[in-house]
Amino acid sequence: MARRSLLFSPGDRPELMRKAPRAGADVICFDLEDAVAPDRKAEARESVRAVLADPDFAPDAEVCVRLTASEPAVDLDALVGAGERPATDRRADPCLDAVMLPKVESPDRVERAASLCADRGLDLAVFALVETAGGVLSAESIAAAPGTDALVFGAEDLAADVGATRTDEGTEVLYAREHVVLTAGAADIDAIDTLYTNFTDIDGLHDDAAFALTLGYDGKLAIHPDQVDPINAAFTPDPEEVEWAEAVLDARDAADREGRAVFEVDGEMIDAPLIAQAERIVERAGAGDR
């Protein structure tokens, strides 16, 4: 499943939540945490539930809800009801594929969320948001937790947590940004890069997304619908890359049939790392065709 772009939508704005799929993001995330004032949490839970339970709401995207850090069980009860439901009774199931956990600092948070979902008859992907110093230092164990499906890097909260000053170059969060994607790669799960806060600076966004791709990220957060297309474009290979990748995979298949471990494409010797790169390019290209 492609996760080039993840678009946040405030949980207390049902009109925006219903419009969110039109932006074309691979993942839409209804936010009960940062985007909702404390005195509007209950209202937001009801709004998210109403949208997710609407039979006319059927987006061509993965649907996620960012739970609150303090009351995830309350959030889930509001969304799907308390207690496990019979497997035969799924008529009221919401259109929900994943949950996001804010400020994760240990694998226990992931395991607890997965258990809360299972108790309610839900099998959901868990996106662990790593956005504190403790979270970055524990990223390896968080990524390795059985319930973790993706790591999400949050640079703004991390900078606030450690007292760093955000700069255009981003050197103050570069180590953490690299560390998160490395731990996700080691665990063979997706890594989603931090947001780009200036949603009017499309050129800057594209450059930042392209840099995230070079680090190894699979996608990037978006806070405005206008950010989705540039992010998708940055994480979608151009035709020349796809042509090279397809040639590599065709040559690999031919070499396999002939019992050869090493082969060449256009004068370039191809080995396992380049084959893996080609597979990744073809997979990303397929995401752009959905």
C-alpha positions as CSV (number, residue, x, y, z in Angstrom):
1,M,0.0,0.0,0.0
2,A,1.4,3.4,-1.0
3,R,1.9,6.0,1.6
4,R,3.5,8.9,-0.4
5,S,1.3,11.5,1.2
6,L,-0.6,11.7,4.5
7,L,-3.1,14.6,4.8
8,F,-4.3,15.7,8.2
9,S,-7.8,17.0,8.6
10,P,-9.2,18.5,11.9
11,G,-11.5,16.1,13.7
12,D,-13.9,18.9,14.6
13,R,-14.4,20.1,11.0
14,P,-16.7,17.5,9.3
15,E,-17.0,19.5,6.1
16,L,-13.2,19.4,5.7
17,M,-13.0,15.7,6.6
18,R,-15.6,14.9,3.9
19,K,-13.6,16.9,1.3
20,A,-10.2,15.5,2.3
21,P,-10.3,12.5,-0.1
22,R,-10.6,14.9,-3.1
23,A,-7.0,16.1,-2.5
24,G,-5.6,12.7,-3.7
25,A,-3.6,11.8,-0.7
26,D,-2.7,8.1,-0.2
27,V,-3.6,8.4,3.5
28,I,-6.1,10.8,5.1
29,C,-5.8,11.3,8.9
30,F,-8.6,12.7,11.0
31,D,-6.9,14.5,13.9
32,L,-8.2,14.3,17.4
33,E,-5.0,15.6,19.0
34,D,-3.2,18.8,18.0
35,A,-5.8,20.2,15.6
36,V,-8.6,20.1,18.2
37,A,-8.9,22.3,21.3
38,P,-9.2,20.5,24.6
39,D,-12.8,21.6,25.2
40,R,-13.8,20.3,21.7
41,K,-12.5,16.7,22.0
42,A,-15.9,15.2,22.6
43,E,-17.5,17.1,19.8
44,A,-14.6,16.0,17.5
45,R,-15.0,12.4,18.4
46,E,-18.6,12.5,17.4
47,S,-17.9,14.3,14.2
48,V,-15.2,11.8,13.2
49,R,-17.5,8.9,14.1
50,A,-20.3,10.4,11.9
51,V,-18.1,10.7,8.9
52,L,-16.5,7.3,9.2
53,A,-19.9,5.6,9.7
54,D,-21.5,7.3,6.7
55,P,-22.0,4.7,4.0
56,D,-21.5,7.4,1.4
57,F,-18.0,8.0,2.7
58,A,-15.9,5.6,0.7
59,P,-12.5,7.2,-0.1
60,D,-9.9,5.7,-2.4
61,A,-7.3,6.2,0.3
62,E,-6.2,4.6,3.6
63,V,-8.2,6.2,6.4
64,C,-6.5,6.9,9.7
65,V,-7.4,8.7,13.0
66,R,-4.8,10.3,15.2
67,L,-5.8,9.4,18.7
68,T,-5.2,11.6,21.7
69,A,-2.1,11.0,23.8
70,S,-4.1,10.9,27.0
71,E,-7.4,9.1,26.2
72,P,-7.0,6.6,23.4
73,A,-9.5,4.2,24.9
74,V,-12.1,7.0,25.1
75,D,-11.3,7.9,21.5
76,L,-11.9,4.4,20.3
77,D,-15.0,3.9,22.3
78,A,-16.5,7.0,20.7
79,L,-15.5,5.8,17.2
80,V,-16.5,2.2,17.3
81,G,-18.1,1.5,20.7
82,A,-16.9,-0.2,23.8
83,G,-16.3,-3.9,24.1
84,E,-15.7,-6.6,21.5
85,R,-18.5,-7.1,18.9
86,P,-19.4,-10.4,17.3
87,A,-17.5,-11.1,14.1
88,T,-20.9,-11.5,12.3
89,D,-22.0,-7.9,13.3
90,R,-20.0,-5.5,11.2
91,R,-22.7,-3.4,9.7
92,A,-21.8,-0.4,11.9
93,D,-18.0,-0.7,11.3
94,P,-16.5,2.7,10.5
95,C,-14.4,3.3,7.4
96,L,-11.2,3.0,9.3
97,D,-7.8,1.4,8.4
98,A,-5.3,2.8,10.9
99,V,-4.7,4.8,14.0
100,M,-1.8,7.2,14.7
101,L,-0.3,7.6,18.1
102,P,1.2,10.9,19.1
103,K,4.5,11.3,21.0
104,V,5.4,7.6,21.2
105,E,8.4,7.0,23.4
106,S,8.2,3.2,24.0
107,P,6.9,0.1,22.3
108,D,4.5,-0.3,25.2
109,R,2.4,2.5,23.7
110,V,2.0,0.6,20.4
111,E,1.3,-2.6,22.1
112,R,-1.4,-0.9,24.3
113,A,-3.0,0.7,21.2
114,A,-3.1,-2.6,19.3
115,S,-4.6,-4.3,22.4
116,L,-7.3,-1.6,22.6
117,C,-8.2,-2.1,19.0
118,A,-8.3,-5.9,19.3
119,D,-10.6,-5.6,22.3
120,R,-13.0,-3.8,20.1
121,G,-12.8,-6.3,17.2
122,L,-10.5,-4.1,15.1
123,D,-7.4,-5.1,13.2
124,L,-5.8,-1.7,12.4
125,A,-2.4,-0.5,11.3
126,V,-0.6,1.6,13.9
127,F,1.4,4.7,12.9
128,A,3.8,5.6,15.6
129,L,4.6,9.3,15.7
130,V,8.2,9.9,16.9
131,E,8.4,13.6,17.9
132,T,10.3,13.8,21.2
133,A,13.9,13.2,22.2
134,G,12.8,10.0,24.1
135,G,10.9,8.8,21.0
136,V,13.9,9.3,18.7
137,L,16.2,7.5,21.1
138,S,13.7,4.6,21.4
139,A,12.8,4.5,17.7
140,E,14.4,1.2,17.1
141,S,12.3,-0.6,19.7
142,I,9.2,1.3,18.6
143,A,9.7,0.3,15.0
144,A,10.3,-3.4,16.0
145,A,7.0,-3.6,18.1
146,P,4.7,-6.1,16.4
147,G,1.9,-3.6,16.0
148,T,3.9,-0.9,14.4
149,D,3.1,-0.5,10.7
150,A,4.9,2.9,10.1
151,L,7.1,5.4,11.8
152,V,6.2,9.0,11.4
153,F,8.8,11.7,12.1
154,G,7.7,15.0,13.7
155,A,10.4,17.6,13.6
156,E,8.4,20.6,15.0
157,D,7.5,18.9,18.3
158,L,11.0,17.4,18.5
159,A,12.6,20.9,18.1
160,A,10.3,22.2,20.9
161,D,11.1,19.3,23.1
162,V,14.9,19.8,23.0
163,G,14.9,23.6,22.7
164,A,16.3,23.6,19.1
165,T,15.7,26.5,16.7
166,R,14.1,25.5,13.4
167,T,16.0,26.6,10.4
168,D,15.3,26.4,6.6
169,E,18.3,23.9,6.3
170,G,16.9,21.6,9.0
171,T,20.4,20.6,10.3
172,E,19.1,20.8,13.9
173,V,16.8,17.8,13.2
174,L,18.8,16.0,10.5
175,Y,20.3,13.3,12.8
176,A,16.9,12.5,14.2
177,R,15.3,12.5,10.7
178,E,18.0,10.0,9.5
179,H,17.7,7.9,12.6
180,V,14.0,7.4,12.3
181,V,14.2,6.3,8.6
182,L,17.0,3.9,9.5
183,T,15.1,2.3,12.3
184,A,12.0,1.9,10.0
185,G,14.2,0.4,7.3
186,A,15.7,-2.1,9.8
187,A,12.2,-3.1,10.8
188,D,11.0,-3.3,7.2
189,I,8.1,-0.8,7.8
190,D,7.2,2.5,6.2
191,A,8.7,5.8,7.2
192,I,6.8,9.0,6.8
193,D,8.6,12.3,6.9
194,T,7.8,15.4,8.9
195,L,5.5,18.1,7.6
196,Y,6.5,21.3,5.7
197,T,4.9,24.1,7.7
198,N,4.7,26.8,5.0
199,F,1.9,25.4,2.8
200,T,2.1,28.4,0.4
201,D,5.8,27.6,-0.5
202,I,5.2,24.8,-3.0
203,D,8.7,24.9,-4.5
204,G,10.2,24.6,-1.0
205,L,7.9,21.7,-0.2
206,H,8.9,19.8,-3.4
207,D,12.6,20.3,-2.6
208,D,12.0,19.1,1.0
209,A,10.0,16.1,-0.1
210,A,12.7,15.2,-2.7
211,F,15.3,15.4,0.0
212,A,13.2,13.1,2.2
213,L,13.1,10.6,-0.6
214,T,16.9,10.6,-0.9
215,L,17.1,9.8,2.9
216,G,14.9,6.8,2.3
217,Y,11.4,8.0,3.4
218,D,8.3,6.5,1.8
219,G,6.1,9.5,2.1
220,K,5.5,12.9,3.8
221,L,2.9,14.6,6.0
222,A,0.7,17.3,4.6
223,I,-1.3,19.9,6.5
224,H,-3.1,21.4,3.5
225,P,-4.7,19.9,0.4
226,D,-2.4,22.0,-1.9
227,Q,0.6,20.1,-0.5
228,V,-0.6,16.7,-1.7
229,D,0.1,16.9,-5.4
230,P,3.7,18.2,-4.9
231,I,4.4,15.5,-2.4
232,N,3.0,12.7,-4.6
233,A,5.0,14.0,-7.5
234,A,8.2,14.0,-5.5
235,F,7.6,10.4,-4.4
236,T,6.6,9.2,-7.9
237,P,9.5,8.1,-10.1
238,D,9.9,9.8,-13.5
239,P,9.6,7.8,-16.7
240,E,13.3,7.4,-17.1
241,E,13.7,5.9,-13.7
242,V,10.8,3.5,-14.4
243,E,12.3,2.5,-17.7
244,W,15.6,1.7,-16.1
245,A,14.0,-0.2,-13.2
246,E,11.8,-2.3,-15.5
247,A,14.9,-3.2,-17.6
248,V,16.7,-4.3,-14.5
249,L,13.9,-6.5,-13.4
250,D,13.5,-8.0,-16.8
251,A,17.2,-8.7,-17.0
252,R,17.1,-10.2,-13.5
253,D,14.3,-12.6,-14.5
254,A,16.3,-13.7,-17.6
255,A,19.4,-14.2,-15.5
256,D,17.5,-16.3,-13.0
257,R,16.2,-18.5,-15.8
258,E,19.8,-19.0,-17.0
259,G,21.2,-19.5,-13.5
260,R,23.3,-16.4,-13.5
261,A,23.8,-14.3,-10.3
262,V,25.3,-11.3,-12.0
263,F,24.2,-9.5,-15.1
264,E,24.4,-6.1,-16.8
265,V,22.0,-3.5,-18.1
266,D,23.3,-0.9,-20.6
267,G,26.8,-1.6,-19.5
268,E,26.1,-1.4,-15.8
269,M,26.8,-4.4,-13.6
270,I,23.7,-5.1,-11.5
271,D,23.8,-6.7,-8.1
272,A,21.3,-7.2,-5.2
273,P,21.3,-3.5,-4.0
274,L,20.4,-2.2,-7.4
275,I,17.7,-4.9,-7.8
276,A,16.2,-3.8,-4.6
277,Q,16.3,-0.2,-5.8
278,A,14.6,-1.2,-9.0
279,E,11.9,-3.0,-7.2
280,R,11.3,0.0,-5.0
281,I,11.0,2.3,-8.1
282,V,8.5,0.1,-9.8
283,E,6.4,-0.1,-6.5
284,R,6.4,3.6,-6.2
285,A,5.5,4.0,-9.9
286,G,2.5,1.7,-9.3
287,A,1.3,3.9,-6.5
288,G,1.1,6.8,-8.9
289,D,-1.2,4.9,-11.2
290,R,-3.9,4.1,-8.6
